[in-house]
Amino acid sequence: MSKTAMIRVRTEPELKQEVEKIFKDLGITASEAINIFYKQVQLQKGIPFSINIPNETTLKTFKKTDAGEEIIKCKDAADMFRKLGI
């Protein structure tokens, strides 16, 4: 079957540039990536990855960190685990 249907989308220029570089590194075009996505939606009868609405705790955490509040900085993973008491 020939590929003749067109898809037009608008996206942020920075996002497009970054993602197209990733596609290039993967050796595929944006069209090929979109076709892969469409095929996976068809095969799985839905979005091929989970999409979740953040719960109230997560939303509060996002708001705090966006405001620069309650952020704990760690030197490395060992320091993080020590601070977490793990």
SEFI-360654 format. One line per field, with one value per residue (C-alpha): x, y, z; residue number from 1. Coordinates in pm, 1 decimal, m for minus. Layout:
N
east: c(X:...);
north: c(Y:...);
up: c(Z:...);
seq: c(NUM:...);
This chain:
86
east: c(0.0:144.0:193.2:3.3:m191.1:m55.0:m30.9:26.2:114.3:240.9:506.2:765.5:1069.7:1315.6:1132.4:1127.8:1500.3:1596.5:1374.5:1484.1:1847.0:1753.8:1582.7:1896.8:2109.4:1868.0:1894.6:1526.6:1332.5:1050.4:809.4:940.7:909.8:550.0:469.1:621.6:407.4:90.9:161.5:206.4:m121.3:m290.9:m138.0:m203.8:m540.8:m425.7:m132.3:173.7:292.4:124.1:m17.8:m116.5:m277.4:m58.2:m216.6:m252.1:77.8:268.1:104.3:201.1:557.9:575.9:453.8:707.4:1003.4:902.0:910.2:1251.5:1111.5:1200.6:1477.6:1747.5:2072.7:2302.4:2664.1:2604.5:2384.0:2549.2:2480.0:2118.3:2067.5:2228.0:1993.5:1696.7:1806.2:1836.3);
north: c(0.0:337.5:601.6:905.9:1035.4:1356.7:1445.6:1805.8:1892.3:2193.7:2155.5:2362.1:2428.8:2327.8:2000.0:1923.8:1994.7:1781.7:1489.4:1493.8:1471.8:1162.2:1014.9:1085.3:910.1:615.4:619.0:693.2:988.9:1170.6:1009.1:663.4:737.8:854.8:542.2:327.0:508.4:468.0:96.9:42.2:224.6:m1.4:m320.1:m232.1:m66.8:235.0:456.3:227.7:367.8:461.0:810.1:895.1:1192.2:1283.6:1229.9:1513.3:1433.0:1437.2:1765.5:1927.4:1802.7:1943.0:2282.4:2288.8:2189.6:2432.6:2701.8:2578.9:2461.9:2148.0:2044.7:1825.4:1820.5:1520.3:1478.4:1131.8:824.3:715.4:1058.4:1038.7:694.4:815.8:1115.6:888.2:651.2:359.1);
up: c(0.0:m94.3:170.4:47.4:350.3:502.5:870.6:976.3:1333.7:1520.6:1786.4:1968.5:1746.0:2019.2:2079.3:1705.8:1672.1:1972.1:1873.0:1509.0:1625.7:1825.9:1518.9:1314.8:1577.8:1553.1:1174.6:1109.6:973.9:1148.5:900.6:987.2:1360.0:1316.6:1114.1:1389.5:1646.6:1435.7:1382.0:1755.0:1827.7:1572.2:1715.1:2078.4:2016.1:2218.1:2306.8:2327.5:2659.6:2984.7:3028.8:3383.2:3550.8:3848.6:4189.0:4441.8:4617.4:4288.6:4183.9:4516.4:4473.4:4119.1:4242.7:4525.8:4312.5:4036.1:4304.3:4423.3:4758.2:4956.9:4718.3:4868.4:4674.7:4681.5:4575.5:4432.4:4465.7:4791.4:4943.8:4825.3:4980.6:5306.2:5317.0:5246.3:5521.1:5283.8);
seq: c(1:2:3:4:5:6:7:8:9:10:11:12:13:14:15:16:17:18:19:20:21:22:23:24:25:26:27:28:29:30:31:32:33:34:35:36:37:38:39:40:41:42:43:44:45:46:47:48:49:50:51:52:53:54:55:56:57:58:59:60:61:62:63:64:65:66:67:68:69:70:71:72:73:74:75:76:77:78:79:80:81:82:83:84:85:86);
